[in-house]
């Protein structure tokens, strides 16, 4: 007799949502995670009364009403709106690119003047069919904005020249001929009050959770405990990398407590020049309109992933796409194992899309 109906590997959003749905259908779940904490990359930890986003800034935003209603069962969300600032050698610009950005860059005042300036620079660059990220960016916003606000940041983030990156990475870039500096064009947006960890703990209520457990080191004995497995770890690691390693970008954080109430006056400031080694600085208290006497900041450094690092962003190029397709074939042959989430599906997922995917999978399994 198996002790549990489901063994869920990974206590991040996908695993937690699936566990919650399984328990609603009367299934027993054992949730394990190799980290010492639940909530995966959305884990928040309290420092100086501030909920610190330990694995980088996570701003919940969605147009999906079902997902919004779903997460609101587990947390109350504030009205935080993401309006980052770009710092280029001490010059500050509004992000996403909007009329404040264009005015600061060119002195233009009307949307018509801004559009004309972009068009003039696009023509001068002579780009008709953008073949890479650099050409795509110049055709969207012109040369000046590309050089100051996109190029350095993107090359730090991906560790490759913009001319070697695919154009689709930047197709979603918000460009607005209005004074709206809300980065996400989403109907629903906010941060869970009390932090994401509390929200995920509410999702996992009723499940048995074991932390500091590495599934891949104890696969047989853990697998023997449950009838079915949901795996949200890296798909290539599950198969012991036998077809080769999928590539990721990783991120390193340097977090410090400062004995002052305000360091930069905004939750996120992107450093867009190539010379500054970090990509951005997050000041965590502004996610929740903090009034604490101290502040906590995190500098983010982007790096090439190597085994032992935390994998963050799948490198969704052609080579990795082919390798993932080969692993997916192996995964499809695994009896009683579901692969899900950002690492299990080798896919860059926003939080709302992870939750929607987990709900969809649970709907298929428990219909």
Residue pairs with C-beta under 8 A, 6 or more apart in sequence:
2 224
2 225
2 226
2 227
3 28
3 30
3 225
3 226
4 28
4 29
4 30
4 208
4 225
4 226
4 227
5 22
5 27
5 28
5 29
5 226
5 227
5 228
6 18
6 19
6 22
6 27
6 28
6 29
6 30
6 226
6 227
6 228
6 229
6 230
7 29
7 30
7 32
7 222
7 223
7 225
7 226
7 228
7 229
7 230
8 15
8 18
8 19
8 22
8 29
8 30
8 31
8 32
8 207
8 229
8 230
8 232
9 15
9 32
9 33
9 215
9 229
9 230
9 231
9 232
9 233
10 31
10 33
10 40
10 230
10 231
10 232
10 233
10 341
10 343
10 344
11 31
11 32
11 33
11 35
11 37
11 38
11 39
11 40
11 200
11 204
11 209
11 211
12 33
12 39
12 40
12 41
12 42
12 200
12 232
12 341
12 354
13 39
13 40
13 42
13 200
13 341
13 351
13 354
13 355
13 358
14 232
14 340
14 341
14 342
14 344
14 354
14 355
14 357
14 358
15 31
15 33
15 40
15 230
15 232
15 340
15 341
15 358
16 31
16 38
16 39
16 200
16 203
16 204
17 70
17 203
17 354
17 355
17 358
17 359
17 362
18 230
18 340
18 358
18 361
18 362
19 29
19 31
19 203
19 204
19 207
20 203
20 204
20 207
21 358
21 359
21 362
21 363
21 366
22 29
22 362
22 365
22 366
23 29
23 206
23 207
24 366
25 366
27 366
28 208
29 207
29 208
30 207
30 208
30 210
30 225
30 226
31 38
31 204
31 207
31 208
31 209
31 210
32 209
32 210
32 211
32 213
32 215
32 222
33 40
33 209
33 210
33 211
33 212
33 213
34 212
34 213
34 214
34 215
35 43
35 211
35 212
36 211
36 212
37 43
37 45
37 197
37 211
38 197
38 200
38 201
38 204
38 209
38 211
39 196
39 197
39 199
39 200
39 201
40 55
40 200
41 55
41 56
41 58
41 310
41 312
42 53
42 55
42 58
42 196
42 197
42 200
42 351
43 54
43 55
43 196
43 197
44 51
44 52
44 53
44 54
44 195
44 196
44 197
44 198
45 51
45 52
45 54
45 195
45 197
46 52
46 195
47 257
47 296
48 257
48 292
48 294
48 295
48 296
49 290
49 292
50 284
50 285
50 288
50 290
50 292
50 294
50 295
50 296
51 194
51 195
51 196
51 284
51 287
51 288
52 255
52 284
52 296
52 298
53 196
53 282
53 284
53 287
53 298
54 253
54 255
55 251
55 253
55 310
56 251
56 253
56 282
56 298
56 300
56 312
57 267
57 268
57 282
57 287
58 196
58 351
59 80
59 82
59 184
59 189
59 191
59 287
60 71
60 77
60 188
60 189
60 190
60 191
60 192
60 351
60 352
61 82
61 184
61 186
61 188
61 189
61 350
61 352
62 68
62 186
62 187
62 188
62 189
62 350
62 351
62 352
63 186
63 187
63 188
64 352
64 356
65 187
65 188
66 356
66 359
67 352
67 355
67 356
67 359
68 187
68 188
68 352
70 355
70 359
71 77
71 192
71 199
71 355
73 202
74 192
74 199
74 200
74 202
74 203
75 192
75 193
75 194
75 196
75 198
75 199
75 202
76 192
76 193
76 194
77 188
77 190
77 191
77 192
77 193
78 190
78 191
78 192
78 193
78 288
78 289
79 189
79 190
80 189
80 190
80 191
80 267
80 287
80 288
80 289
81 182
81 183
81 189
82 182
82 183
82 184
82 189
82 267
82 268
83 94
83 95
83 181
83 182
83 183
83 266
84 95
84 183
84 266
84 267
84 268
84 269
84 270
84 280
85 92
85 93
85 94
85 95
85 264
85 266
85 268
85 269
85 270
86 92
86 93
86 94
86 95
86 101
86 149
86 153
86 269
86 270
86 272
87 269
87 270
87 271
87 272
87 276
88 148
88 149
88 152
88 272
88 273
89 273
89 275
91 104
91 148
92 104
93 100
93 101
93 104
93 105
93 148
93 149
94 100
94 101
94 104
94 181
95 101
95 149
95 181
95 183
95 270
96 173
96 174
96 175
96 176
96 181
96 183
97 141
97 145
97 149
97 173
97 174
97 175
97 176
98 175
98 176
98 177
98 178
98 179
98 180
98 181
99 111
99 114
99 176
99 177
99 178
99 179
100 179
100 181
101 145
101 149
102 108
102 113
102 114
102 117
102 177
103 109
105 144
105 145
105 148
106 113
106 114
106 117
106 144
108 114
108 117
111 177
111 178
114 177
115 177
117 142
118 140
118 141
118 142
120 142
121 138
121 142
121 143
121 144
122 138
122 139
122 142
124 143
125 135
125 138
125 139
125 143
127 135
127 138
127 139
130 136
130 138
130 139
130 167
131 167
132 162
132 163
132 164
132 165
132 166
132 167
133 154
133 162
133 163
133 165
133 166
133 167
133 169
133 170
134 146
134 151
134 161
134 162
134 163
134 165
135 167
136 167
136 168
136 170
136 171
137 145
137 146
137 150
137 151
137 154
137 162
137 170
137 173
138 146
140 170
140 173
140 175
141 150
141 173
141 175
148 272
148 273
149 272
150 162
150 170
150 272
151 162
151 272
151 274
152 272
152 273
152 274
152 275
153 270
153 271
153 272
153 279
154 162
154 165
154 169
154 170
155 161
155 162
155 274
156 274
156 277
156 279
156 302
157 249
157 279
157 302
158 165
158 169
158 249
158 302
159 249
159 302
159 303
159 304
166 317
174 183
174 185
182 189
191 287
191 288
192 198
192 199
193 288
213 222
215 222
215 231
215 233
216 233
216 237
216 238
216 240
223 229
227 336
228 336
228 337
228 338
229 336
229 337
229 338
230 337
230 338
230 340
231 238
231 337
231 338
231 339
231 340
231 344
232 339
232 340
232 341
232 342
232 343
232 344
233 343
233 344
234 246
234 311
234 343
234 344
234 346
235 246
235 324
235 327
235 328
235 331
235 339
235 343
235 344
235 345
235 346
236 243
236 244
236 245
236 246
236 323
236 327
238 331
238 339
239 327
239 330
239 331
243 323
243 326
243 327
243 330
244 323
245 307
246 314
246 315
246 320
246 323
246 324
246 327
246 346
247 305
247 314
247 315
247 320
248 305
248 309
248 311
248 312
248 313
248 314
248 315
249 302
249 303
249 304
249 305
249 312
249 313
249 315
250 302
250 303
250 304
250 305
250 306
250 309
250 310
250 311
250 312
251 300
251 301
251 302
251 303
251 310
251 312
252 300
252 301
252 303
253 298
253 299
253 300
253 301
254 278
254 298
254 299
254 301
255 296
255 297
255 298
255 299
256 296
256 297
257 294
257 295
257 296
258 294
258 295
258 296
258 297
259 294
260 294
260 295
261 291
261 292
261 293
261 294
261 295
262 283
262 295
263 281
263 283
263 295
263 297
264 281
264 283
264 297
265 283
265 286
266 283
266 286
267 282
267 283
267 284
267 286
267 287
268 280
268 281
268 282
268 283
269 280
269 281
269 283
270 279
270 280
271 278
271 279
271 280
271 281
277 301
278 299
278 300
278 301
279 300
279 301
279 302
280 299
280 300
281 297
281 298
281 299
281 300
282 297
282 298
282 300
283 295
283 296
283 297
284 290
284 295
284 296
284 297
284 298
285 292
285 295
285 296
303 309
305 311
305 312
311 343
313 348
314 320
314 324
314 342
314 346
314 347
314 348
316 346
316 347
316 348
320 346
324 346
327 346
328 339
331 337
331 339
338 361
338 365
339 345
340 357
340 358
340 361
341 349
341 354
341 357
341 358
342 348
342 349
342 354
345 357
349 357
